[in-house]
Amino acid sequence: MHNRARYLIFFQYIGTKYRGAVKVPPHQLGKKGVQDHLEDAIQRLRPVNPVSLSVSSRTDTGVHALSNSAHFDLQRKNDKLPFTEDVLVQALNFHLGTEQIRITRAHRVPHDFHARFRAQSRTYVYRIALGISHHSLLPLTDWDLCWSLRNTELNVDAMHEAASLLVGTHDFSSFRAVNSDLPFKNPVKTMDVISIQQGNSFAYAHFHREIPSWELTFTSKSFLYKQVRRMTGAMVAVGQ
């Protein structure tokens, strides 16, 4: 046991082909979760202990992550010394192969560290592109990376006013979705930040026309299931 190490890893992914961030139950066919592929990569390092990843933040099917985190324990065979952080990152990325998942960094952490419960805050960004009658009119660099609307403009002042009403501690029951696979959570949450900022298409300098874009950013210690999606929908409805 003295050579068992606990690691905190940070990773990013394009979520289009994955069924969310966390593990998919074995009886469910089809797409796998990001966690399934991460655990497969860790298993290829041939640890002595069973592989079990604890992910700090859930994301839904098709949602991407610039930076998510998770922790896991790893003990090597024959009492070999633990991997250094750099070697671990390189090895996991090698075993992830062509999956659209990449480890960005790793840290050794104490054995009582927990990625989910030690998280200080979580931030989600919702990108909106305007004046798009069909998603095929978006540049390829924005496919599956934004919500496209027919509207050519939004009443952003009204959206700011709506956002100001959501900031702070409230019962967000109206913005939750019920999921029988998830335990009941207290609907009272504290929204630390809701910002609305003008954005850009990833191909704005190379596309044949300008695409008006906005980015809605939400920061809180925790969120309810699909809370961000529903708050975004409500704020856009106010702005239409």
Buried (B, 14 or more C-beta within 10 A) or exposed (E): EEBBBBBBBBBBBBBBBBBBBBBBEEEEEEBBBBBBBBBBBBEBBEBBEEBEBBBBBBBBBBBBBEEBBBBBBBBBEEEEEBBEBEEBBBBBBEBBEEBBBBBBBBBBBEEEBEBBEEEEEBBBBBBBBBBBEEEEEBBEEBEBBBBBBEBEEBEBEBBBEBBEEBBEEBEBEEBBEEEEEEEEBEBEBEBBEBEBEEBBBBBBEEBEEEBBBBBBBBBBEBBBBBBBBBBBBBBBEBBE
